[in-house]
Amino acid sequence: MATNSTINVGVFGASGYTGFETMSLLRRHSSANLVFATSESSAGGCLSDIYPVPWDIPLVAAADAPLQKVDAVFCCLPHGASMPAVIAAREAGVRVIDLSADFRLTDPDIYQKWYGVAHESPTLLENAVYGIPELFRYRIAETDLLANPGCYPTSILLALAPLLKASVLDTTAPIISDSKSGVSGAGRKPSLKTHFVEANENLSPYNIGRSHRHVAEMAQVIETLGGDSNRLIFSPHLVPINRGMLSTIYVTLAEEVVTDAVHSLYAEMYGHEPMMHILPLGQLATMAHTQNTNRCAISVTPVSSRQLILCSSIDNLGKGAAGQAVQNFNIMFGLDETDGIN
């Protein structure tokens, strides 16, 4: 277990993009010591067998993970597959940062509706904390089970939160998010839509409207922040880049508000946040603002005295996955929140 300032950690699902990104961040972390990494498909080999890196990190099967030797684990497995690993870790008294969707939704019936399987541990689900640090930092610091948010919800909820908390949105108008993600957001397992010929020089919408699984996650937080989640319309797109995410969000205010006053809501809420960048009026957030970082860049553009366009940029593997997971890990263990991330 941990000695002095060292925190021993394990990573489930090391061969996927988020698992690999998580280990990359942990390797430069001042307090984290990687004890094990799992991969069902490559157990018995090394990370350098499946990624072109000089790190001969051995890979073991999940069943062989030495949970008794770690203080925390990062579960970078798909939904459904993550549940057994999380349950085993918690039974061993190990703190968990879960990057799947398995512990994000508080209602097991809603989880089953969206993910098609019954939840195996409703009790753990009740105790999980949804981990956007800028919104739920104090709860994150006290939890032993952290549900790391999805990439699309992170980009959208961070952009909406100041308006929702100030109760300035028109509750009869839609909230429309047109979101675009790099291909790595679809995971490392190949599929027809991520095939080079299908994705290159193309722009593909998918699960548009209210059919994407992340709608449930966003709806839950919108309601928590005092908004009406039924107003959300979400249209994700796949763009032919490796990594990056940009959500362009169209909202209507309840009353006419001076643009400076709206912009000040963002400055007041996020001005002290180390991973937030609120752009000056007149500038627009782009994917390039945040690629290969754990940051979120937001721009606010008025259309009229009541209509706004918000642009929210994150890296889908950074603030949208592994970077935010390490940020949450730091908060859970009382460390410098920016350790290992930039």
ZAMARGU-4260 file (C-alpha; in steps of 0.2 Angstrom, whole numbers, plus 5000, padded with zeros to 4 digits):
<rodrens>
0) 5000/5000/5000 | 5005/5018/5000 | 5021/5024/5009 | 5024/5042/5013 | 5017/5052/4998
5) 5016/5037/4986 | 4999/5031/4980 | 4999/5014/4972 | 4987/5012/4958 | 4981/5000/4945
10) 4973/5002/4928 | 4960/4991/4921 | 4958/4991/4902 | 4976/4997/4898 | 4975/4993/4880
15) 4961/5005/4875 | 4964/5023/4871 | 4958/5030/4888 | 4968/5017/4897 | 4984/5021/4887
20) 4981/5040/4890 | 4978/5037/4909 | 4994/5027/4911 | 5004/5041/4901 | 4997/5054/4913
25) 5001/5043/4928 | 5019/5040/4923 | 5023/5059/4925 | 5013/5060/4941 | 5023/5065/4956
30) 5014/5053/4968 | 5006/5039/4958 | 5015/5022/4957 | 5008/5011/4944 | 5007/4993/4951
35) 4997/4984/4938 | 4989/4986/4921 | 4976/4974/4914 | 4971/4968/4896 | 4961/4953/4893
40) 4967/4952/4874 | 4985/4955/4878 | 4988/4947/4895 | 5005/4940/4897 | 5013/4953/4886
45) 5018/4971/4888 | 5011/4988/4884 | 5025/4990/4871 | 5019/4975/4862 | 5003/4984/4857
50) 5008/5003/4857 | 5024/5010/4850 | 5031/5016/4867 | 5047/5011/4877 | 5037/5006/4892
55) 5039/4988/4896 | 5024/4988/4907 | 5017/4970/4910 | 4999/4967/4906 | 4989/4954/4917
60) 4971/4948/4916 | 4958/4957/4927 | 4956/4942/4937 | 4974/4942/4942 | 4975/4960/4947
65) 4983/4962/4964 | 4970/4973/4972 | 4978/4970/4989 | 4993/4980/4983 | 4985/4996/4977
70) 4976/5011/4985 | 4966/5016/4970 | 4961/5009/4953 | 4956/5017/4936 | 4943/5007/4927
75) 4945/5011/4908 | 4933/4997/4902 | 4917/4998/4892 | 4900/5000/4901 | 4895/4983/4908
80) 4912/4976/4908 | 4918/4989/4921 | 4905/4984/4934 | 4914/4968/4940 | 4930/4976/4942
85) 4923/4991/4951 | 4913/4979/4963 | 4929/4968/4966 | 4940/4984/4970 | 4927/4991/4982
90) 4925/4974/4991 | 4944/4975/4993 | 4943/4992/5000 | 4951/5001/4985 | 4946/5018/4979
95) 4939/5018/4962 | 4939/5031/4947 | 4928/5023/4934 | 4929/5030/4917 | 4914/5019/4910
100) 4896/5024/4911 | 4892/5011/4924 | 4891/5022/4939 | 4886/5039/4931 | 4867/5037/4932
105) 4859/5037/4950 | 4844/5027/4945 | 4847/5008/4940 | 4831/5008/4930 | 4837/5023/4919
110) 4854/5014/4917 | 4845/4998/4911 | 4834/5008/4899 | 4849/5017/4891 | 4862/5003/4892
115) 4851/4987/4890 | 4858/4978/4905 | 4853/4977/4923 | 4864/4986/4935 | 4874/4973/4946
120) 4876/4984/4961 | 4862/4997/4964 | 4870/5000/4982 | 4887/5006/4975 | 4877/5016/4962
125) 4869/5026/4976 | 4886/5030/4983 | 4895/5035/4967 | 4899/5053/4964 | 4898/5061/4947
130) 4915/5069/4944 | 4916/5086/4936 | 4928/5095/4947 | 4922/5112/4943 | 4904/5108/4948
135) 4906/5094/4962 | 4923/5096/4969 | 4918/5095/4988 | 4908/5078/4985 | 4923/5071/4974
140) 4935/5074/4989 | 4925/5063/5000 | 4920/5049/4989 | 4928/5031/4987 | 4919/5028/4970
145) 4920/5042/4957 | 4910/5041/4941 | 4921/5050/4928 | 4909/5059/4916 | 4908/5056/4897
150) 4917/5068/4885 | 4901/5075/4877 | 4893/5079/4894 | 4908/5087/4901 | 4909/5099/4886
155) 4891/5103/4887 | 4888/5104/4905 | 4903/5115/4909 | 4896/5127/4896 | 4878/5127/4902
160) 4882/5127/4921 | 4884/5146/4924 | 4868/5149/4915 | 4858/5135/4924 | 4865/5140/4941
165) 4860/5158/4938 | 4842/5153/4932 | 4843/5164/4917 | 4838/5152/4903 | 4821/5153/4895
170) 4813/5137/4901 | 4802/5136/4886 | 4816/5136/4873 | 4826/5122/4867 | 4845/5120/4872
175) 4853/5114/4856 | 4870/5106/4856 | 4879/5102/4839 | 4894/5093/4845 | 4909/5086/4836
180) 4922/5073/4842 | 4938/5066/4835 | 4938/5047/4830 | 4947/5041/4846 | 4931/5045/4855
185) 4923/5030/4847 | 4936/5019/4856 | 4951/5008/4849 | 4940/4993/4844 | 4938/4995/4825
190) 4921/4997/4817 | 4914/5002/4800 | 4911/5020/4805 | 4929/5022/4811 | 4937/5013/4796
195) 4949/5026/4787 | 4939/5026/4771 | 4923/5029/4780 | 4929/5043/4792 | 4942/5052/4782
200) 4936/5067/4772 | 4919/5065/4780 | 4908/5072/4793 | 4895/5060/4801 | 4881/5064/4812
205) 4875/5049/4823 | 4862/5046/4837 | 4855/5064/4834 | 4841/5072/4843 | 4838/5063/4860
210) 4844/5045/4856 | 4863/5046/4861 | 4866/5037/4878 | 4874/5053/4885 | 4857/5062/4885
215) 4853/5053/4901 | 4869/5058/4909 | 4867/5076/4904 | 4848/5077/4909 | 4853/5071/4926
220) 4865/5085/4929 | 4854/5098/4921 | 4840/5094/4933 | 4853/5094/4948 | 4858/5112/4942
225) 4839/5118/4941 | 4836/5116/4923 | 4823/5107/4912 | 4832/5093/4904 | 4817/5090/4892
230) 4823/5105/4882 | 4840/5097/4877 | 4843/5092/4859 | 4859/5084/4856 | 4867/5081/4839
235) 4885/5072/4840 | 4896/5071/4825 | 4912/5061/4820 | 4925/5072/4812 | 4941/5065/4804
240) 4954/5070/4817 | 4962/5059/4830 | 4957/5069/4846 | 4947/5084/4851 | 4930/5090/4854
245) 4919/5105/4851 | 4901/5108/4856 | 4892/5123/4849 | 4877/5126/4860 | 4862/5137/4856
250) 4852/5144/4870 | 4839/5158/4874 | 4839/5168/4889 | 4823/5172/4899 | 4825/5191/4898
255) 4836/5203/4889 | 4853/5203/4896 | 4869/5214/4892 | 4882/5202/4885 | 4895/5208/4897
260) 4884/5203/4912 | 4882/5185/4904 | 4901/5184/4901 | 4904/5189/4919 | 4894/5174/4925
265) 4907/5163/4917 | 4922/5173/4924 | 4914/5173/4941 | 4911/5154/4941 | 4927/5148/4932
270) 4940/5162/4935 | 4949/5153/4949 | 4948/5136/4940 | 4965/5129/4934 | 4958/5119/4920
275) 4945/5132/4913 | 4949/5146/4900 | 4935/5158/4897 | 4939/5167/4881 | 4937/5186/4880
280) 4921/5192/4870 | 4924/5192/4852 | 4935/5176/4852 | 4929/5159/4848 | 4934/5142/4856
285) 4941/5130/4844 | 4947/5112/4845 | 4965/5118/4845 | 4963/5128/4861 | 4963/5111/4871
290) 4970/5097/4861 | 4982/5086/4871 | 4977/5095/4887 | 4965/5093/4902 | 4958/5110/4899
295) 4941/5117/4894 | 4939/5133/4883 | 4923/5142/4882 | 4917/5157/4871 | 4901/5166/4873
300) 4894/5175/4857 | 4878/5185/4857 | 4866/5183/4843 | 4853/5195/4850 | 4849/5202/4867
305) 4842/5185/4872 | 4851/5172/4861 | 4868/5166/4864 | 4880/5154/4855 | 4892/5145/4867
310) 4907/5136/4860 | 4915/5123/4872 | 4931/5115/4868 | 4939/5100/4877 | 4951/5085/4872
315) 4940/5070/4872 | 4954/5059/4879 | 4960/5073/4891 | 4946/5083/4900 | 4934/5071/4892
320) 4941/5055/4899 | 4959/5052/4906 | 4964/5069/4911 | 4948/5073/4921 | 4950/5055/4929
325) 4968/5060/4935 | 4961/5077/4941 | 4947/5068/4951 | 4961/5056/4958 | 4971/5071/4964
330) 4955/5079/4973 | 4951/5062/4981 | 4968/5060/4988 | 4970/5078/4993 | 4984/5081/4980
335) 4988/5096/4970 | 4974/5096/4957 | 4985/5099/4942 | 4998/5085/4946 | 5001/5075/4931
340) 4990/5085/4919 | 4991/5102/4910
</rodrens>
